[in-house]
Each structure stands twice: as structure tokens, then as C-alpha cells.
């Protein structure tokens, strides 16, 4: 019998050396996304606290870009886009990671486009820039609840019922307010929604920032499915 048959085969054993690297990258992505989300909250929140010609009940949030300090609106929306881009490249947990990354990438591109193309002054949309802004913002706002729903399945299977509950409530509120905002934008005469469409849009904005923050915190956390 050939001696080669008795030669021990070489077995390659995977080492955990790459695990700390991935964990460190996840923490960096998490911290960046958290910082970007907080910056967006501060910029957009500040615009709502200072006096301006924008009526928070009637005018859309994007109207702030046309008043003094409007650069803060652009910065806030750009920060939202940056948070989504970073999360799209992060190692988010869950079985639908590829789909979640794709949705976040769409959200990031949409918010970035909305920041580059400002809306018109007043309630009517006249220019191409305002039309692009409207559709880009709508796609971005629609993508965030989808990302929240995808991540909700991860939380439910990781033994964190309270976190799943609050994220589920936030996503449900976002979906409802998104529907109300769409009605107020495209059917301003329906139930006189043109007179109050600004309020649900503002609540929607900060509800979606909450979803982005939840994803940002999750990017630096190891979730184990149960």
C-alpha cells in the first residue's frame, strides 16, 4: 500500500482574526451614523424653533431652505443621506441584509438628491428643481419605513421584544403619517389637507430619524437570533 495514503491531509482552520476587524468597522459605522442622525435632528429641529415666515401647519418642511438659515435644512438632509449611506455599507445583522442595504442606499441617494435640488418658494411646484425635490424626498421617506420593517424581523427573532415593540410602533406611525403626507401633497383640497399638511410631515420626519437612529445603534451591536 502506498505510503501517501497514510499522509495526514492538511486542514485549513478559519481563525477569528477577522472578527475584531469587522466588529471595529461596525462600531465606527454605528458611531458615524449616530452622529449624522443627531446632526440632522439638531439642524432640522433648530429651524422649527426659531421664528420664520414658514407656517409649520401649512408649509412643507422643505420651505425652510428658502428662509434665513436655510443652509441648515440642506445640512440636515445631507446628514440623513450620510447616515443612510454608512448604514448601507455596514454589516447590519439579519437574514435580509442585502435587501436592507439596498433600501438604505436608495434612501441615501434620495435624500442627497433632495438636498441638491431645492423646492420652490410658496406652496406650488413650478420649477424642475422643485419637482425633483418632491419625488426624491417622497422616495426617501418611503424607503425608511421599509428599512424599519426589514430590521423589525431581526429584532423579533433576537429576544428583544421591547425594542421590537417600540420600533414597530415607530414604523407604523411613519407609514400612517406618510400616507397622510402624500394625500396632503397631491390632494390638497381633500378634507382641506392643504391647511394642515405641514404638521404630519414634521412628525413623520422625526419619526423616520428615530428609525435611522435605531438602525445606527444596531450597526454596532451583535444580535443573536433565538
C-alpha positions in Angstrom: 0.0 0.0 0.0 1.3 3.4 -0.9 2.7 5.5 2.0 0.9 8.5 0.6 -2.4 7.1 1.6 -1.3 7.4 5.3 -0.1 11.0 4.9 -2.3 13.3 7.1 -4.2 15.8 5.0 -3.7 19.4 5.7 -6.7 21.0 7.2 -7.3 24.8 7.0 -8.8 26.2 10.1 -10.6 29.5 10.0 -9.3 31.9 12.6 -11.3 34.6 14.3 -8.8 37.2 13.4 -11.2 39.0 11.1 -14.0 39.1 13.7 -12.5 42.0 15.7 -11.8 43.9 12.5 -15.5 43.5 11.4 -16.7 44.5 14.9 -14.5 47.6 14.9 -15.7 48.6 11.5 -19.3 48.1 12.6 -18.7 50.3 15.7 -17.2 53.0 13.5 -20.1 52.9 11.1 -22.5 52.9 14.1 -20.9 56.0 15.7 -20.8 57.9 12.4 -24.5 57.1 11.6 -25.5 58.1 15.1 -23.6 61.4 14.9 -25.0 62.1 11.4 -28.6 61.4 12.7 -28.1 63.7 15.7 -26.8 66.4 13.5 -29.9 66.1 11.3 -32.1 66.3 14.4 -30.3 69.4 15.6 -30.3 71.2 12.3 -34.0 70.4 11.4 -35.1 70.9 15.0 -33.5 74.3 15.3 -35.3 75.5 12.1 -38.6 74.7 13.9 -37.7 76.7 17.0 -36.6 80.0 15.5 -39.2 82.5 14.2 -39.5 82.5 10.4 -42.1 83.1 7.6 -42.7 79.3 7.3 -46.1 78.2 8.7 -45.5 74.8 10.3 -49.2 73.9 9.9 -49.4 74.6 6.1 -45.9 74.7 4.6 -43.8 71.7 3.9 -40.5 71.2 5.8 -38.5 71.9 2.6 -39.8 75.5 2.7 -37.1 76.3 5.3 -34.5 76.2 2.6 -35.9 79.5 1.3 -35.6 81.4 4.6 -32.7 82.7 6.6 -30.6 79.9 7.9 -31.9 77.6 5.1 -28.5 76.1 4.8 -29.3 74.2 8.0 -32.1 72.4 6.1 -29.6 71.4 3.4 -27.1 70.2 6.0 -29.7 68.3 8.0 -31.0 66.4 4.9 -27.4 65.8 3.8 -26.7 64.3 7.2 -29.7 62.0 6.8 -28.3 60.9 3.5 -24.8 60.3 5.0 -26.3 58.2 7.8 -28.2 56.0 5.3 -25.1 55.6 3.1 -23.0 54.5 6.0 -25.6 52.1 7.3 -25.9 50.6 3.8 -22.2 49.7 3.8 -22.3 48.5 7.4 -22.5 44.8 8.5 -26.1 45.0 9.7 -27.4 41.8 11.3 -30.2 39.7 9.9 -31.1 37.4 7.1 -32.2 40.2 4.7 -29.0 42.2 5.0 -28.6 42.6 1.2 -32.2 43.9 0.8 -31.8 46.2 3.8 -28.6 47.7 2.4 -30.3 48.2 -0.9 -33.2 50.1 0.7 -30.9 52.2 2.7 -28.8 53.1 -0.3 -32.0 54.2 -2.1 -32.9 56.3 0.9 -29.4 57.9 1.0 -29.4 58.7 -2.8 -33.0 60.1 -2.5 -32.1 62.4 0.4 -28.9 63.5 -1.2 -30.9 64.4 -4.4 -33.5 66.3 -2.3 -30.7 68.3 -0.7 -29.1 69.2 -4.0 -32.4 70.2 -5.7 -34.3 72.7 -3.5 -38.0 73.3 -3.7 -39.7 76.5 -4.8 -40.9 79.3 -2.6 -44.6 79.0 -1.8 -47.0 76.1 -1.9 -46.9 75.5 -5.6 -44.3 73.5 -7.6 -43.2 75.3 -10.7 -39.5 74.6 -11.4 -37.9 71.3 -12.4 -35.7 71.5 -9.3 -38.8 71.6 -7.0 -40.4 68.6 -8.9 -37.2 66.6 -8.5 -37.0 67.5 -4.8 -40.6 66.4 -4.3 -40.2 63.0 -5.8 -36.7 62.4 -4.2 -38.0 63.3 -0.8 -41.0 61.1 -1.3 -38.9 58.1 -2.3 -36.5 58.6 0.7 -39.4 59.0 3.2 -41.0 55.8 1.8 -37.7 53.8 1.9 -37.1 54.4 5.7 -40.2 52.6 6.9 -39.4 49.7 4.6 -35.9 49.5 6.2 -37.5 49.6 9.6 -39.8 46.7 8.7 -36.9 44.6 7.4 -35.0 45.2 10.6 -38.0 44.6 12.7 -37.9 40.9 11.7 -34.4 40.8 13.1 -35.3 42.3 16.5 -38.3 39.9 16.9 -36.0 36.9 16.5 -33.2 38.2 18.7 -35.1 38.1 22.0 -35.6 41.8 22.3 -39.4 42.2 22.5 -39.4 45.7 23.9 -37.0 47.1 21.2 -39.1 45.3 18.6 -42.3 46.8 20.1 -41.1 50.4 20.0 -39.6 50.1 16.6 -42.8 48.5 15.3 -44.9 51.4 16.7 -42.5 54.0 15.2 -42.7 52.3 11.8 -46.5 52.1 12.0 -46.7 55.8 12.8 -44.3 56.6 10.0 -46.4 54.6 7.5 -49.6 56.3 8.6 -48.1 59.8 8.5 -46.5 59.1 5.1 -49.9 58.3 3.7 -51.4 61.4 5.2 -48.5 63.5 3.8 -48.9 62.0 0.3 -52.6 62.9 0.4 -51.9 66.4 1.6 -49.3 66.9 -1.1 -51.1 65.6 -4.1 -54.7 66.2 -3.0 -54.6 69.5 -1.0 -58.3 70.0 -1.3 -59.2 66.6 0.3 -60.5 67.4 3.8 -58.7 70.8 3.4 -55.5 68.9 3.9 -53.6 71.8 2.4 -54.3 73.8 5.6 -52.7 71.2 7.9 -50.4 69.1 5.8 -47.2 70.6 7.3 -47.8 69.1 10.8 -47.9 65.4 9.9 -44.9 65.9 7.6 -42.9 67.2 10.5 -43.8 64.4 12.8 -43.0 62.0 10.0 -39.6 63.5 9.6 -38.6 63.0 13.2 -40.2 59.6 13.4 -38.1 58.4 10.5 -35.0 59.9 12.1 -35.8 57.7 15.1 -35.8 54.7 12.8 -32.5 55.7 11.3 -31.1 56.1 14.9 -32.3 52.6 15.8 -30.5 51.1 12.8 -27.4 53.1 13.7 -27.3 51.7 17.2 -27.9 48.2 15.8 -24.9 48.5 13.5 -22.6 48.4 16.5 -24.4 45.6 18.3 -24.3 41.9 17.8 -27.8 40.5 17.7 -28.2 36.7 18.2 -31.2 35.0 16.7 -33.2 32.8 19.1 
